[in-house]
Amino acid sequence: MGGRSDPKGLSCGRRRTVGLSLPLLLLASGALAQVVPNNAALYLHPTDVRDARALWVNPAGLGAFPEASVHLDLTVGDPGAKGRLRQLTMSLHSRGLSLGYQRDLFGSGGRGHTYRVGYAAGRAGLAAGFATALYRGGTSSTGWDLGILYDWTPTLSVGGVIQNIGRPVVRESTLRITYVPSATLQLAGRRVVLSALSHLTSDGVAGYAFGLRGTLRAGTSLPIGLIARLDTDRSLHRSGVAFGFSLGGEDMAGLVATTPGDARGIDGLSLYGVSTRRFANARRSVR
């Protein structure tokens, strides 16, 4: 009758609720355990970085040409009245050898520490390098990255990186070995740069990313850089967006914002600075 409840329907509804809640709980617990990526890897590509930030993206970029550089990055999560510091990164690089430190502050109050050491060498447009990461802060594990970078033509660079060699276990998450092939094309006298990459695991393609970088007022004392990157899943559905700008050349400061896949708001805001000094015998950089 109309006033009677439907036990069968109620049971089905309960099963449906449990079925929907379980994946959400698993995702939430997984999110707490995952390693937070370095912010530089959210807006740069393995074939489009050649300063101290390469330590976190593709260590081969450290050997592209002789230089010394310093990198500092401060990232705030959920910027606004409730925003708080989420990540601090410092990197030093000189003639292929690089040292870096990343500190993550989790919402639960925990702290994560990543110490990274990398080295690369290059010749005639070809560079190769490696980096080792030591994870501390509620965990103790070590992983390796191997990278390669080749300037195929003056306008096209190809390469990639193999990440998480050794499959380190970090805060109860096992990091999977990931292959990241990439390519960068430079147009209009290097004022417009297009990049693309893919993430590959043993299960196949995990996702793609496409980047655009432009330079205004190139050749002046204060060039302006613009950057945008779109990340997708294997079906090319949007999973994240990064965009920002920078001021300066050898001494550069920039601001990068990141959004989730639905682009409903900014979930991260990063202020970074990079100071680079190229040695006299350095070959011309494609950066």
C-alpha positions in Angstrom: 0.0 0.0 0.0 1.0 3.7 -0.3 1.8 4.0 3.4 3.9 0.9 3.6 7.7 1.0 3.4 9.5 -1.1 0.8 12.1 -3.3 2.7 13.4 -4.5 -0.6 13.8 -1.0 -2.0 15.3 0.2 1.3 17.9 -2.6 1.2 18.7 -1.8 -2.4 19.1 1.8 -1.4 21.4 1.0 1.4 23.6 -1.2 -0.8 23.7 1.6 -3.4 24.8 4.1 -0.7 27.5 1.7 0.5 28.6 1.1 -3.1 29.0 4.9 -3.6 30.6 5.6 -0.3 33.3 2.9 -0.4 35.1 4.4 -3.4 35.0 7.8 -1.8 36.5 6.5 1.4 39.2 4.7 -0.5 40.0 7.8 -2.5 40.2 9.9 0.6 42.5 7.5 2.4 44.6 7.2 -0.7 44.9 10.9 -1.0 46.2 11.2 2.5 48.9 8.6 1.8 50.1 9.8 -1.5 53.3 11.7 -2.0 52.8 15.3 -2.9 54.5 16.1 -6.3 56.9 19.0 -6.4 55.1 22.1 -7.7 57.6 22.6 -10.6 56.4 19.3 -12.0 52.9 20.6 -12.3 53.7 23.4 -14.8 57.0 22.4 -16.4 57.8 19.6 -19.0 60.8 17.3 -19.0 62.0 18.8 -22.3 61.4 22.5 -21.2 63.5 23.0 -18.1 67.2 23.6 -17.8 67.9 25.2 -14.5 67.8 24.0 -10.9 64.1 23.1 -11.2 65.1 20.2 -13.6 66.1 18.3 -10.4 62.4 17.8 -9.8 61.2 17.4 -13.4 64.0 15.8 -15.5 67.5 15.5 -14.1 68.9 15.5 -17.7 68.1 19.2 -17.9 70.9 19.8 -15.3 73.5 18.8 -17.9 72.1 20.8 -20.9 74.8 23.5 -20.5 77.2 24.7 -17.8 75.5 27.0 -15.3 74.8 27.7 -11.7 71.3 28.4 -10.5 69.3 28.7 -7.3 65.5 28.0 -7.0 63.1 28.8 -4.2 59.4 28.0 -4.2 56.6 28.7 -1.7 53.2 27.0 -2.4 50.0 27.9 -0.5 47.0 25.6 -0.6 43.5 26.9 -0.9 44.7 30.6 -1.2 42.5 33.1 0.6 41.4 33.6 4.1 41.9 30.0 5.0 45.0 29.4 2.9 48.1 28.0 4.5 51.6 27.1 3.4 51.7 23.6 1.9 55.1 23.2 0.3 58.5 24.7 0.5 61.2 23.9 -2.1 64.9 24.9 -2.3 67.3 23.8 -5.0 70.9 24.5 -5.8 72.7 23.6 -9.1 76.2 24.0 -10.4 77.8 22.4 -13.5 75.5 19.4 -13.5 75.4 18.7 -9.7 72.2 19.6 -7.9 70.9 19.4 -4.3 67.3 20.0 -3.3 64.9 19.9 -0.4 61.1 19.7 -0.4 59.0 20.1 2.8 55.3 19.3 2.7 52.8 20.4 5.4 49.7 18.1 5.4 46.3 19.2 6.6 46.4 16.6 9.4 49.5 18.4 10.9 52.0 15.9 9.6 55.2 16.9 7.8 56.9 15.3 4.9 60.6 15.8 3.9 62.2 14.9 0.6 66.0 15.3 0.1 67.1 15.1 -3.6 70.5 14.8 -5.2 71.0 14.8 -8.9 73.8 14.9 -11.5 73.8 15.2 -15.3 76.3 15.7 -18.1 75.8 16.6 -21.7 77.6 17.1 -25.0 76.6 18.1 -28.6 72.9 18.6 -27.7 72.5 15.3 -25.8 72.3 15.2 -22.0 71.6 12.4 -19.5 71.2 12.5 -15.7 69.9 10.8 -12.6 68.4 11.9 -9.3 67.9 10.1 -6.1 65.2 11.0 -3.6 65.3 10.3 0.1 61.8 10.4 1.7 61.5 11.2 5.4 58.8 12.3 7.8 56.7 9.4 8.9 58.5 7.2 6.4 61.9 6.1 5.3 62.5 5.2 1.7 64.6 5.9 -1.4 63.8 6.1 -5.1 65.6 7.0 -8.3 64.8 8.9 -11.5 66.7 8.6 -14.8 66.3 11.3 -17.6 67.5 12.0 -21.1 67.3 15.2 -23.2 68.2 15.7 -26.8 68.1 18.8 -28.9 67.1 17.1 -32.2 67.0 20.4 -34.1 67.5 24.1 -33.0 63.7 24.2 -32.5 62.8 20.7 -31.4 63.8 18.9 -28.2 62.8 15.4 -27.2 63.5 13.3 -24.2 61.9 12.0 -21.1 62.3 10.6 -17.6 61.8 7.2 -15.8 60.4 8.0 -12.3 60.3 6.0 -9.1 62.9 3.3 -10.0 63.0 1.0 -7.0 59.3 1.6 -6.3 59.8 3.4 -3.0 57.1 3.0 -0.3 56.3 6.5 1.1 53.7 6.9 3.9 52.1 3.6 3.0 51.9 4.3 -0.7 54.0 2.4 -3.2 55.1 4.7 -6.0 54.8 3.1 -9.4 57.5 3.2 -12.0 56.4 5.8 -14.5 57.7 6.6 -18.0 57.3 10.2 -19.1 58.2 10.8 -22.7 58.1 14.5 -23.8 58.7 16.9 -26.7 59.1 20.7 -26.9 58.8 22.8 -30.1 60.0 26.4 -30.1 58.5 28.9 -32.6 58.8 32.6 -33.5 62.4 32.9 -32.4 61.8 30.9 -29.2 59.1 33.4 -28.1 56.4 30.7 -28.3 57.1 27.2 -26.9 54.8 24.2 -27.2 55.3 21.1 -25.1 53.6 17.7 -24.6 54.1 14.7 -22.5 52.4 11.4 -21.5 52.6 9.3 -18.3 53.0 5.6 -18.9 52.8 2.8 -16.3 52.6 -1.0 -16.5 48.8 -0.5 -17.1 49.3 1.7 -20.1 48.8 5.4 -20.6 47.8 7.1 -17.3 47.4 10.6 -18.7 48.7 13.5 -20.9 49.8 17.1 -20.5 50.0 19.9 -23.0 51.9 23.2 -22.3 52.2 26.6 -23.8 54.9 29.1 -22.9 55.3 32.6 -24.3 57.7 35.5 -23.8 56.8 39.2 -24.2 59.3 42.0 -24.3 62.0 39.4 -25.2 65.5 41.0 -25.3 64.7 43.7 -22.9 65.9 44.1 -19.3 62.5 42.8 -17.9 61.0 40.1 -20.2 57.5 38.8 -19.3 56.9 35.1 -19.4 53.4 33.5 -19.7 52.8 29.8 -19.0 49.8 27.5 -19.2 49.4 23.7 -18.9 46.5 21.4 -19.3 46.6 17.9 -17.8 44.2 15.1 -18.8 43.5 11.5 -18.1 44.0 8.7 -20.6 40.6 9.6 -22.2 41.7 13.3 -22.6 39.3 14.4 -19.9 40.6 17.4 -18.1 42.3 16.6 -14.7 44.1 19.8 -13.9 45.1 23.2 -15.1 48.1 25.4 -14.3 48.7 29.0 -15.5 51.0 31.8 -14.4 53.5 34.5 -15.4 57.1 35.5 -14.6 59.2 38.6 -14.7 62.9 38.7 -15.5 65.5 36.7 -17.3 68.5 35.4 -15.4 67.0 36.7 -12.2 63.3 35.6 -12.5 60.3 35.7 -10.2 57.0 34.1 -11.0 53.5 33.1 -9.8 51.7 29.9 -10.8 48.1 28.9 -10.0 46.8 25.4 -10.2 43.1 24.2 -10.4 41.5 20.8 -10.2 39.9 19.2 -13.2 36.5 20.9 -12.8 38.4 24.3 -12.6 35.9 25.6 -10.0 38.6 27.4 -8.1 42.3 27.7 -7.4 43.6 25.0 -5.1 47.2 26.1 -5.1 49.2 29.3 -5.6 53.0 29.2 -5.9 55.5 32.0 -5.7 58.9 31.1 -7.0 62.2 32.6 -7.9 65.1 31.4 -10.0 68.5 33.0 -10.3 70.8 31.7 -13.1 74.4 32.4 -14.1 75.6 30.8 -17.3 79.3 30.2 -17.6 81.3 31.7 -20.5 81.8 28.4 -22.2 78.1 27.5 -22.2 76.6 26.7 -25.5 73.5 28.6 -26.5 70.5 27.5 -24.6 67.2 26.6 -26.1 65.5 28.0 -23.0 
